[in-house]
Amino acid sequence: MNNGSSSPFGAAVAADSPEYAVQQFLQKLNGDDMADIAALFSRKSTGLAKTIREGKASADKLSELKSGVADSKALPSWTMQGKRVVVLEHADNNQAGGGFAAPMQSSGRSGRDQTNKAKPTLKVQFTVVQEEGQMLIQDIRISNTTAQIRPRNQRNR
């Protein structure tokens, strides 16, 4: 869990890993230290990453990003089109299961318990690229998703 001093990636993060660039950014964001922040971002950054790199991000957007990464957990990263994708997930803490929904109980003809709603989850996705020998953040996307909940023994057909 990320409480400002700890990392959602654990204690040891290799300096040449995509997670390291994200961890360095999170430390600056949580410490409200945006000095030299541009060094963590690719020259080809886009969207929110470009806005932050240029120092033009609004206080509201930075606050939204900070709340999205607070108490988050890192999902397994993957490679997409030669870029590393690192996702941090911030699930509703009032629900048990750390981001995973409990199985539903069947009730009535629909086979679904209407009291068990899908769980809202905030995800922050970082796209990290290698540029000039170091890993740099190219893009940041914040998304609110609602997990689809299925009874444990059902599968998509």
C-alpha distance (Angstrom), angle and dihedral (degrees) to the residues before:
residue distance angle dihedral
M1 . . .
N2 3.76 . .
N3 3.79 113.0 .
G4 3.78 96.3 160.0
S5 3.80 99.4 -82.7
S6 3.79 101.8 45.8
S7 3.77 126.0 64.7
P8 3.81 130.7 -126.7
F9 3.83 85.1 -134.0
G10 3.82 96.8 58.7
A11 3.77 131.2 -111.3
A12 3.80 102.7 -57.0
V13 3.79 118.0 51.8
A14 3.80 117.8 168.9
A15 3.81 113.2 -120.3
D16 3.82 91.3 -130.5
S17 3.81 95.2 51.7
P18 3.82 126.9 101.5
E19 3.80 88.7 -122.2
Y20 3.81 90.5 60.7
A21 3.82 92.7 62.7
V22 3.80 90.1 49.3
Q23 3.82 91.7 46.1
Q24 3.82 91.4 51.6
F25 3.81 89.9 50.2
L26 3.82 92.1 48.9
Q27 3.80 91.2 51.4
K28 3.80 91.1 53.1
L29 3.82 92.6 43.8
N30 3.81 94.3 48.8
G31 3.80 91.4 44.7
D32 3.83 91.4 48.9
D33 3.81 86.5 -124.9
M34 3.78 106.4 139.1
A35 3.83 94.2 161.3
D36 3.80 112.6 124.9
I37 3.82 89.6 3.0
A38 3.82 91.5 139.3
A39 3.83 89.6 71.2
L40 3.83 89.3 70.3
F41 3.81 94.1 55.2
S42 3.79 132.6 77.2
R43 3.80 119.3 -112.3
K44 3.82 84.4 -125.8
S45 3.81 94.2 53.6
T46 3.79 118.1 145.5
G47 3.78 138.9 -162.4
L48 3.79 116.9 -6.0
A49 3.81 91.9 -2.9
K50 3.81 90.5 57.6
T51 3.80 91.2 47.3
I52 3.81 91.4 52.0
R53 3.81 92.4 44.0
E54 3.79 90.4 54.3
G55 3.83 91.9 46.7
K56 3.81 92.2 -117.7
A57 3.82 100.1 115.7
S58 3.79 113.9 125.8
A59 3.79 121.1 -121.0
D60 3.83 88.3 -116.5
K61 3.81 92.8 54.9
L62 3.81 92.1 46.8
S63 3.81 89.6 48.6
E64 3.82 90.7 50.7
L65 3.79 90.1 49.7
K66 3.81 92.3 46.9
S67 3.81 91.8 51.6
G68 3.81 90.0 46.6
V69 3.79 92.7 57.6
A70 3.81 97.3 38.4
D71 3.81 112.2 109.4
S72 3.78 89.7 -2.9
K73 3.76 130.5 150.4
A74 3.77 125.8 -140.2
L75 3.78 116.4 -118.2
P76 3.82 118.3 -149.7
S77 3.80 109.0 -75.2
W78 3.80 122.5 -129.8
T79 3.78 141.0 -171.3
M80 3.80 120.4 -109.3
Q81 3.81 120.8 179.6
G82 3.80 91.0 -19.5
K83 3.80 93.8 -51.0
R84 3.79 126.6 107.6
V85 3.79 116.7 -124.1
V86 3.80 118.0 -154.7
V87 3.81 117.8 -172.9
L88 3.79 127.3 -166.4
E89 3.79 116.5 -164.3
H90 3.78 124.2 -155.3
A91 3.80 109.2 -170.2
D92 3.81 127.3 -170.6
N93 3.83 103.0 -83.4
N94 3.81 92.7 -149.7
Q95 3.78 90.0 72.0
A96 3.78 124.0 76.4
G97 3.76 122.0 -126.2
G98 3.80 103.6 56.3
G99 3.79 96.6 -101.4
F100 3.76 98.6 -26.1
A101 3.77 120.5 107.3
A102 3.78 122.3 -128.4
P103 3.80 117.1 -115.6
M104 3.79 115.7 -93.0
Q105 3.73 126.0 -118.9
S106 3.79 117.3 -126.5
S107 3.78 116.4 -115.6
G108 3.77 127.3 174.5
R109 3.77 129.6 -29.1
S110 3.79 97.1 -38.1
G111 3.80 91.7 61.2
R112 3.80 90.0 -137.4
D113 3.75 131.5 105.1
Q114 3.79 104.5 -130.6
T115 3.81 92.1 -157.4
N116 3.81 92.2 65.6
K117 3.81 103.4 77.4
A118 3.77 128.1 -172.6
K119 3.78 112.4 -87.9
P120 3.81 120.6 -114.7
T121 3.79 113.9 -129.6
L122 3.80 129.3 -175.1
K123 3.80 114.5 -147.0
V124 3.78 129.1 -172.5
Q125 3.80 113.9 -160.7
F126 3.79 120.9 -161.5
T127 3.80 120.9 -165.4
V128 3.79 109.3 -154.8
V129 3.81 125.6 -167.7
Q130 3.78 134.6 -175.1
E131 3.77 110.9 -115.4
E132 3.79 127.2 167.5
G133 3.80 91.9 -10.5
Q134 3.80 98.0 -51.5
M135 3.79 137.8 86.4
L136 3.81 112.5 -107.9
I137 3.80 134.0 179.1
Q138 3.81 112.5 -108.7
D139 3.80 102.3 173.1
I140 3.81 140.5 9.2
R141 3.79 122.6 -162.1
I142 3.78 126.7 -175.8
S143 3.78 117.4 -159.2
N144 3.77 136.1 175.7
T145 3.77 108.7 -147.4
T146 3.74 132.9 178.2
A147 3.78 114.1 -140.3
Q148 3.76 114.3 -128.8
I149 3.77 108.4 -124.1
R150 3.79 120.5 -149.0
P151 3.74 129.9 173.6
R152 3.79 108.6 -95.6
N153 3.83 96.8 -110.0
Q154 3.81 98.7 48.1
R155 3.79 124.0 94.0
N156 3.78 133.7 -168.6
R157 3.78 110.2 -98.7
